[in-house]
Amino acid sequence: MSNEPGTLGWVAAGGTPRDIGRALGRTGRAAVHRHLLGAPIWQRANDPAHGARLARMTATVMARFPAIWAEIEGLAEGLGLPVAHVMAWNCRGDLLASAPDGCTTVMLPGETPVLAHNEDGLPFFRGAAFIADVTPDGAPGFRAFCYPGSIPGHTFAFTAAGLVQTVNNIRLTGVEPDIPRMVLGRAVLAARDIGAALAVLGAHPNSGGFHFALSHVADRRIVSVEFGGGEVSVAEVTAPSVHANHALHQGWGVAHQIVTASSRDRQARGTALLAAGERDPLAILRDAGGPGLPIRRDASDDPDDENTLATALFRVTEDGIEWSIHDRRAGAPSYEGKTA
């Protein structure tokens, strides 16, 4: 499955939600203690001023998603940190209008739809992020990109039920959340199909902002979902498209968001490449040209404090998902395969 050593790890976890969380926490513990605890973004997420909103979201998760709450408890145990601090970190995009979670997704509909995704995050996590190969008790298994200290479901993932999920941060303003967007992303990984995933999001829309691109082997549509701030917008993708880090079709989000220069430039550059006829998703996601800030992000002075840590490519066929994961700018993937 792995072609050559790289900077992206591979970790197996299974069992109960607490077991899974504990395993993921232990995997990320050294990096969290070395890099994250002293970072300004950790301090901002754990500001006591967020206490009331954090308590409200914690109560909602405990009541509506007890298994995910148990996973967060296990994550905190594995990290050796108070669960309240870990919960706040996993609510960072709900508590803060602007969090360092970037990303670009390429969506190519057709008989064999393609989803491809750059995962852009905090540069100090290069070499510490990993693919979690998770086999939960009583739910579909999945493989997901994981950051140290975070639950799965807010990056890119594919599941044993045939679902592909890619996730982009949307920086919404003025949100008073009652559910964390990352918990919703984790819940979607248990969905058996696109309809079940949309039902989860439609029932709990009052979170921070995310964009999901979804496809499924039994459906093979690509669905673009923008949600947060109490509104969910669903659009089927019928033409080659890209999505960066701002809302494009959710009305509330379009009116209440922060559009960074990087997100604006990546959206424009990706759209221009598609308009010029480029259909190689890796070429688009590795592109460093154009008049503005690049799609592939490696600069030490990136204005959003984000670098591209991995690129995923998914081809959704009727008999499985062909996938590859790259953690270098060029060359063969670090991991690849096809689901049954």
Sequence and secondary structure as in RCSB ss.txt:
>XXXX:A:sequence
MSNEPGTLGWVAAGGTPRDIGRALGRTGRAAVHRHLLGAPIWQRANDPAHGARLARMTATVMARFPAIWAEIEGL
AEGLGLPVAHVMAWNCRGDLLASAPDGCTTVMLPGETPVLAHNEDGLPFFRGAAFIADVTPDGAPGFRAFCYPGS
IPGHTFAFTAAGLVQTVNNIRLTGVEPDIPRMVLGRAVLAARDIGAALAVLGAHPNSGGFHFALSHVADRRIVSV
EFGGGEVSVAEVTAPSVHANHALHQGWGVAHQIVTASSRDRQARGTALLAAGERDPLAILRDAGGPGLPIRRDAS
DDPDDENTLATALFRVTEDGIEWSIHDRRAGAPSYEGKTA
>XXXX:A:secstr
 B S  S EEEEEEESHHHHHHHHHHHHHHHIIIIITTSHHHHHHT GGGHHHHHHHHHHHHHH HHHHHHHHHH
HHHHTS HHHHHHHTTHHHH S  S   EEEEE SSS EEEEEEEE GGGTTT EEEEEEETTS  EEEEE TT 
 SSSSEEEETTSEEEEEEEEEESS   SS HHHHHHHHTT SSHHHHHHHHHH   SSEEEEEEEETTT   EEE
EEETTEEEEEE  S EEE SS SS HHHHHSEE  HHHHHHHHHHHHHHHTT   HHHHHT   SSSS SS   T
T TTS EEEEEEEEEEETTEEEEEEE SSSSS SEEEE  
